[in-house]
Amino acid sequence: MLHVDSEKLIKLGFTSTEAKIYLILLESNEAQAGLISKKSQINRTTTYDALERLLKKGLVTYTIQANKKVFKPTHPNKLLECLKEQEKTAEELIPELNRLYKSSKEKEEFNIYQGRKGIKSILQDILHYKEYVAFGSSGRFLEIMRYDFLNFQKRKEELKVKSRIILKDSARKSKSVKRAYGSFKFIPNEYSAPTTTFVYGSHIAIMVWGEIPIATVICSKEIAESYLHYFELLWKISKK
């Protein structure tokens, strides 16, 4: 038997059972369910269920011989036809799904992320936007996130994500500023917030750099615009 990687069939939507049975049928040309069950070492009930699904997909057919069903595979090209039909269905469905998605995104959301992995997921989300602004304390961003901080800066530069960041004066010569990609301005230490706030798209992420970092992410177009106006005011009075 020629070796065919069943994992590739699974990637095309087959279950592992369907893939195994389909390949056995291609090799055998035709077979009764009992023989398929024996060759695949899959019990008869499961074999029949898988054959029924393959019949519905049009990848298997059958004839009646001596009052028994004999199953046959259809031409493998049928697989391409099935995939094209699925693609056509997906194309018709996408506009409706997009409307549902946009409708859900308009709703305000409030989520809490904890630990390095939680903060990392926020940073990855920020990279999907062309620009963002941030203000407040840089805290222990580099110390806590380490490689994730450096990778975030590298990806920002590669993707040309623009960023404007306002920090306190004492952070001018910090390692996080030296290694970061973006435009910086500074305000007197007494006016700096103890948290770091990121505004990107309709999202506001407020991060606290404790031993275990924690962030609150709010998704609201109205609130994001309010924070952005506040940032622009700070940006005007901040110094390079």
GUGUKOL-426308 format. One line per 2 residues: their letters; for each residue x, y, z of N, C-alpha, C. Coordinates in steps of 0.001 Angstrom, whole numbers. Atoms other than C-alpha are relative to their C-alpha. Layout:
<pts>
A> X,Y,Z,X,Y,Z,X,Y,Z ~ ...
</pts>
This chain:
<pts>
ML> 842,-1208,0,0,0,0,874,1253,0 ~ -711,-1271,-8,1268,3480,-862,-321,743,1283
HV> 227,-704,-1263,1733,5520,2276,-622,1375,-251 ~ 644,-1309,63,-651,8457,2617,-146,508,1424
DS> 46,-581,-1342,-414,10764,5615,-1444,357,362 ~ 1395,-245,-397,-3831,10594,7291,-175,1346,691
EK> 78,-1299,-676,-2969,13770,9229,-417,1096,-969 ~ 377,-996,1004,-3364,15711,5982,-1502,-27,-260
LI> 1455,108,154,-6897,14366,5599,-717,615,1198 ~ 592,-574,-1220,-7627,15347,9187,-11,1519,-77
KL> -56,-1453,175,-6506,18904,8366,-1075,497,-966 ~ 1043,-364,964,-9073,18843,5540,-1405,-207,554
GF> 1322,117,-630,-11878,18123,7994,-439,-1414,327 ~ 327,1380,-356,-11828,14332,8335,246,-224,1492
TS> -383,483,-1325,-11988,12721,11744,1071,-1072,-229 ~ -1038,1023,164,-9168,10231,12394,-612,-1312,-479
TE> 697,1224,417,-11704,7384,11981,-382,67,-1470 ~ 387,-179,1407,-13023,8764,8686,1210,-115,-919
AK> -1217,36,819,-9490,9215,7347,487,-1433,-178 ~ -472,1385,46,-8534,5643,8207,-874,-848,-910
IY> 944,788,798,-11670,4155,6650,52,402,-1472 ~ -65,-507,1372,-11434,6352,3547,1228,-558,-719
LI> -1228,519,600,-7852,5253,2897,-92,-1505,-249 ~ 186,1447,190,-8768,1579,3380,-869,-269,-1221
LL> 885,167,1151,-11569,1951,825,717,313,-1308 ~ -771,-343,1201,-9258,3652,-1677,921,-1151,-387
ES> -904,1121,249,-6836,737,-1300,-771,-1239,-468 ~ 762,1213,283,-9550,-1956,-1435,-892,126,-1235
NE> 922,-318,1097,-11685,-305,-4147,-1454,-203,415 ~ 1332,225,-553,-14760,-1840,-2495,99,-994,1149
AQ> -38,917,-1151,-15541,-3619,760,-1283,152,806 ~ 1129,-42,-914,-18322,-4501,3147,456,592,1327
AG> -313,-653,-1271,-18506,-2783,6524,788,-910,937 ~ -688,938,-882,-17365,-5951,8334,1489,-83,-300
LI> -1407,80,387,-14135,-6161,6337,732,1304,322 ~ -593,-1309,-328,-13513,-2428,6762,286,87,1491
SK> -161,-3,-1457,-14021,-2820,10515,1207,-840,415 ~ -1102,905,-327,-11567,-5732,10602,1348,616,-378
KS> -1258,-590,468,-8880,-3953,8544,399,1234,806 ~ -290,-1253,-727,-9174,-696,10451,125,-207,1494
QI> 28,312,-1440,-9561,-2396,13852,-858,1025,754 ~ 989,-909,-591,-12506,-86,14535,-1298,-775,119
NR> 1215,798,-178,-15693,-1558,15967,-1061,349,-1050 ~ 959,-130,1106,-18625,-2011,13573,-891,1225,116
TT> 901,-1145,-183,-20881,635,15087,692,1293,-406 ~ -771,-1206,331,-18195,3305,14817,306,39,-1494
TY> -274,86,1446,-17330,2092,11296,-1221,424,-801 ~ 1234,-377,698,-20971,2395,10164,-261,1507,113
DA> 215,-1447,-205,-21231,5885,11687,914,822,-905 ~ -965,-723,835,-18084,7009,9854,-369,-126,-1471
LE> 412,201,1393,-19299,5484,6575,-1204,861,-352 ~ 1173,-850,229,-22607,7339,6934,413,1448,-237
RL> -467,-1382,165,-20752,10638,7314,717,175,-1343 ~ -700,-64,1289,-18553,9874,4299,-985,-73,-1168
LK> 1058,54,1013,-21687,8999,2305,-639,1373,-192 ~ 619,-1331,54,-23221,12372,3184,920,1019,-669
KG> -970,-908,614,-20022,14129,2083,198,-294,-1480 ~ -145,374,1404,-20229,12312,-1248,1330,-634,-314
LV> -1320,585,211,-16838,10685,-754,-59,-1524,-80 ~ 202,1450,37,-18259,7160,-512,-1394,-272,-571
TY> 1296,452,493,-21067,5336,-2314,-123,-1492,314 ~ 114,1438,-253,-22439,1793,-2090,-947,-637,-1017
TI> 917,804,813,-24170,-943,-4072,-512,-1139,873 ~ 526,1154,-723,-26286,-3859,-2878,392,-1258,-765
QA> -423,1264,588,-24733,-7244,-3567,-353,-1126,964 ~ 448,1117,-854,-26374,-10410,-2225,-621,522,1288
NK> 723,-618,-1122,-28561,-8232,16,909,658,1040 ~ -928,-667,-924,-25497,-6614,1589,586,1238,-656
KV> -593,-1237,510,-24082,-3127,1231,1495,-194,-237 ~ -1425,6,313,-20739,-2937,-505,406,1447,-267
FK> -386,-1411,71,-19043,420,-35,1163,205,-963 ~ -1044,-359,953,-16894,2110,-2689,358,1472,172
PT> -370,-1424,-61,-14919,5355,-2656,-327,668,-1333 ~ 157,-756,1234,-15806,8029,-5177,1391,487,-413
HP> -1306,-456,479,-13008,9528,-7264,555,1058,961 ~ -605,-976,-923,-10565,11499,-5043,-220,1454,-389
NK> 283,-1378,429,-11287,14587,-7162,-1253,560,675 ~ 1211,-421,-700,-14625,14656,-5327,347,782,1257
LL> -465,-704,-1204,-12653,15819,-2302,197,1482,-295 ~ -184,-1400,406,-11699,19002,-4167,-1333,699,-190
EC> 1334,-574,207,-15322,19557,-5148,-657,348,1335 ~ 566,-243,-1345,-16367,19243,-1498,620,1235,630
LK> -691,-1142,-590,-13743,21756,-421,-418,1302,-673 ~ 452,-1194,725,-14819,24209,-3137,-1394,411,437
EQ> 1354,-284,-496,-18429,23889,-1955,62,636,1390 ~ -164,-562,-1343,-17292,24566,1632,510,1434,-75
EK> -553,-1351,170,-15285,27583,469,-1088,977,-453 ~ 1098,-838,489,-18320,28931,-1410,-973,326,1134
TA> 904,-207,-1145,-20499,28444,1678,604,990,984 ~ -690,-909,-922,-17880,30212,3824,-39,1433,-523
EE> 16,-1338,605,-17715,33147,1394,-1380,654,149 ~ 1363,-518,-153,-21508,33508,1578,-296,340,1453
LI> 275,-170,-1432,-21445,33260,5368,807,1120,650 ~ -901,-982,-603,-18533,35636,6091,-649,1367,236
PE> 623,-1322,-249,-20523,38905,5570,-932,2,1206 ~ 918,86,-1142,-23142,37726,8087,783,-120,1313
LN> -823,168,-1204,-20477,36627,10580,698,1307,361 ~ -647,-1295,-245,-18691,39973,10166,-949,979,673
RL> 994,-900,-618,-21895,41814,11010,-204,-353,1466 ~ 154,437,-1391,-22300,39724,14164,1224,404,819
YK> -1251,-321,-690,-18630,40272,15068,83,1480,322 ~ -54,-1445,-203,-18805,44042,14596,-1012,434,1044
SS> 1039,-340,-976,-22020,44155,16589,462,-318,1414 ~ -473,381,-1340,-20411,42295,19494,1143,894,453
KE> -1138,-846,-361,-17292,44504,19357,-447,1372,487 ~ 506,-1303,-417,-19472,47576,19844,-388,0,1477
KE> 373,111,-1402,-20465,46288,23271,1227,250,878 ~ -1106,-257,-913,-18352,47452,26183,380,-1278,734
EF> -508,1182,-685,-16162,44776,27715,981,422,1086 ~ -891,-271,-1126,-14160,44616,30916,667,-1317,377
NI> -714,1247,-290,-11462,41979,31411,1242,269,851 ~ -1195,-104,-838,-8659,41363,33904,1004,-1074,-420
YQ> -1075,916,385,-5335,39790,32899,1042,-13,1120 ~ -952,112,-1101,-2872,38480,35445,1227,-813,-421
GR> -1229,722,290,753,37346,35214,616,385,-1335 ~ -739,-336,1218,3315,37563,32419,-744,-432,-1253
KG> 715,475,1183,1234,35482,30013,-1187,895,-327 ~ 1134,-906,208,-1747,37765,30515,442,1300,-643
IK> -529,-1249,554,329,40888,29840,493,-234,-1425 ~ -508,324,1341,1960,39179,26838,-1137,-23,-1017
SI> 1134,60,932,-1456,38557,25260,-494,1401,-364 ~ 392,-1386,278,-2253,42280,25584,990,633,-978
LQ> -1032,-545,891,1057,43239,23947,-170,-532,-1416 ~ 216,583,1323,330,40841,21089,-1220,631,-671
DI> 1202,-646,543,-3101,42427,20664,327,1401,-507 ~ -388,-1357,390,-1554,45909,20501,680,-3,-1369
LH> -726,87,1267,608,44759,17573,-916,-93,-1222 ~ 951,46,1108,-2547,44397,15466,-456,1401,-423
YK> 406,-1377,296,-2972,48191,15495,1172,782,-583 ~ -1035,-795,665,-1080,50760,13440,681,968,963
EY> -586,-922,-968,-516,53010,16436,-681,-133,1352 ~ 584,-36,-1336,-1094,53393,20149,697,1091,796
VA> -630,-961,-902,-366,55818,22963,66,-641,1377 ~ -135,530,-1359,769,55125,26523,504,1105,913
FG> -483,-983,-969,1337,57157,29662,-34,-591,1393 ~ -64,464,-1383,2176,56704,33307,1381,-494,344
SS> -1284,513,-475,4918,54837,35100,442,-1196,-829 ~ -516,1182,713,7168,52432,33172,198,-1145,990
GR> -105,1014,-1057,7538,50644,36516,1105,-995,-251 ~ -975,1068,185,9265,47293,36169,-310,-775,-1271
FL> 401,613,1266,8057,46628,32621,1097,-919,-554 ~ -1102,778,562,11452,45485,31296,436,-1102,954
EI> -466,972,-988,12460,43730,34523,-932,-1206,87 ~ 978,1075,-158,9244,41708,34748,-224,-779,-1302
MR> 335,654,1265,8540,41000,31066,1228,-512,-752 ~ -1272,423,585,12206,40660,30010,-94,-229,-1516
YD> -22,306,1430,12286,38862,26613,-1268,482,-698 ~ 1261,-414,616,8610,39638,25966,-10,1506,-280
FL> -116,-1440,209,9345,43364,26374,856,277,-1231 ~ -926,-220,1114,12293,43207,23950,-613,-463,-1320
NF> 635,513,1215,10334,41095,21460,-1119,939,-454 ~ 1076,-960,305,7418,43553,21668,577,1214,-726
QK> -633,-1157,647,9756,46439,20792,499,-345,-1405 ~ -507,440,1306,11329,44459,17949,-1140,-128,-1001
RK> 1147,194,899,7930,43518,16472,-649,1336,-355 ~ 525,-1344,284,6732,47127,16788,767,631,-1153
EE> -849,-609,1028,9665,48258,14685,-186,-700,-1343 ~ 178,764,1239,9227,45466,12129,-1332,312,-660
LK> 1346,-263,525,5504,46170,11767,-284,1492,-183 ~ 132,-1466,94,6097,49943,11897,-1231,510,777
VK> 1073,-453,-888,3609,50346,14747,464,1292,678 ~ -379,-1281,-582,3745,53994,15783,-468,72,1450
SR> 402,-141,-1400,3715,54790,19486,502,1325,553 ~ -392,-1209,-730,3772,57949,21574,-175,-315,1474
II> -16,432,-1397,4673,57472,25212,432,1149,907 ~ -324,-1034,-984,4669,59848,28167,396,-679,1312
LK> -493,566,-1254,6756,58950,31223,465,1115,941 ~ -510,-989,-952,8027,60686,34342,1465,314,-311
DS> -1356,-467,294,11311,62645,34165,1081,-993,409 ~ -1040,891,-516,13239,60120,36233,195,-1244,-863
AR> -113,1180,862,12641,57490,33526,788,287,-1275 ~ -688,-393,1237,14585,59411,30860,1149,-934,-374
KS> -1197,786,277,17728,57316,31194,-166,-1482,360 ~ 236,1396,-380,16090,54021,32118,260,-936,-1176
KS> -281,995,1035,16924,50834,30211,-1225,-226,-890 ~ 1208,251,783,13290,50422,29133,-197,1055,-1078
VK> 116,-1073,991,13350,53805,27361,1055,-173,-1085 ~ -1091,163,961,16711,53139,25720,-251,-1142,-977
RA> 215,1176,845,15546,49804,24373,-1357,8,-691 ~ 1342,-43,566,12044,50869,23366,-19,687,-1359
YG> 196,-596,1314,10819,51816,19888,-1236,883,74 ~ 1132,-914,-67,8649,54926,19870,450,1422,262
SF> -286,-1405,-305,8421,58672,20510,-327,251,1462 ~ 176,-213,-1434,8857,59773,24116,-56,1488,357
KF> -2,-1302,-647,7991,62847,26138,-89,-248,1500 ~ -80,202,-1447,8342,63432,29868,-691,1117,764
IP> 656,-966,-879,6445,65135,32677,649,-102,1383 ~ -578,47,-1356,7531,66022,36252,-470,-1235,760
NE> 308,1234,-736,7627,63024,38568,-1298,70,793 ~ 1188,-104,-868,4873,64377,40824,-1321,-151,-751
YS> 1230,120,782,2356,64259,37949,-151,-1372,-662 ~ 31,1324,631,3111,60688,36922,-920,-954,765
AP> 885,989,-627,554,57956,37582,796,-1242,384 ~ -726,1207,-439,1637,54773,39421,-232,-1199,-924
TT> 304,1080,940,192,52647,36610,420,412,-1412 ~ -251,-305,1413,866,52404,32868,-1299,-227,-762
TF> 1242,94,763,-2071,53066,30567,302,-11,-1497 ~ -124,104,1454,-2154,51941,26928,-1375,267,-618
VY> 1247,-227,737,-4799,53213,24501,252,-415,-1441 ~ -172,508,1367,-5124,51293,21240,-1378,-392,-554
GS> 1327,247,551,-8168,51236,18994,-1060,422,996 ~ 1056,-275,-984,-11204,51033,21269,334,-588,1363
HI> -412,661,-1240,-9177,49463,24096,849,910,886 ~ -836,-660,-995,-7681,50861,27269,523,-1091,926
AI> -618,984,-892,-5220,48662,29171,737,736,1109 ~ -628,-648,-1154,-4249,49808,32668,790,-1060,756
MV> -879,1028,-552,-1254,47884,33981,647,431,1315 ~ -680,-203,-1280,158,47585,37493,1171,-971,39
WG> -1199,840,77,3748,46318,37587,428,-496,1382 ~ -365,602,-1274,3757,44361,40829,821,-1258,-229
EI> -744,1256,114,5577,41104,41560,-694,-911,-1002 ~ 815,664,1019,2742,39492,39623,-766,1116,-705
PI> 656,-1111,691,1692,42062,36985,-1483,-298,-242 ~ 1433,150,221,-2013,42659,36541,-487,1159,-866
AT> 509,-1042,890,-3946,44596,33915,-1513,-83,-121 ~ 1426,-105,273,-7499,45774,33445,-151,533,-1411
VI> 204,-433,1385,-8596,46032,29815,-1480,323,-214 ~ 1362,-456,271,-11680,48033,28908,-146,182,-1504
CS> 277,-185,1428,-13157,47846,25415,-1222,906,-130 ~ 1078,-978,133,-15210,50979,24795,498,1152,-866
KE> -411,-1080,897,-14948,53439,21916,-87,1347,703 ~ 223,-1278,-688,-16344,56270,24047,1076,256,1065
IA> -997,-155,-1064,-13981,55664,26988,1396,149,-596 ~ -1307,-98,650,-10990,55157,24676,231,1408,-544
ES> -116,-1364,522,-11669,58531,23015,262,990,1129 ~ -195,-868,-1157,-11860,60157,26455,1455,-68,486
YL> -1396,176,-417,-8466,58700,27464,957,609,-1022 ~ -857,-535,1055,-7003,59731,24111,50,1528,67
HY> 31,-1455,-159,-8123,63352,24626,877,431,1177 ~ -825,-289,-1176,-6493,63295,28065,1482,-124,-346
FE> -1388,199,416,-3296,61916,26527,484,1183,-838 ~ -403,-1095,885,-3225,64650,23857,285,1267,809
LL> -231,-1148,-867,-3480,67280,26590,1361,-127,684 ~ -1288,245,-649,-540,65719,28454,1155,127,-996
WK> -1043,-27,1024,1433,65385,25215,419,1440,-323 ~ -282,-1404,324,1149,69136,24565,874,671,1066
IS> -747,-669,-1071,2564,70092,27948,1243,-770,431 ~ -1179,807,-348,5166,67307,28172,1226,494,-773
KK> -1250,-438,630,8816,67887,27277,759,-1191,-594 ~ -796,1047,634,11098,65902,24979,1242,-292,842
</pts>
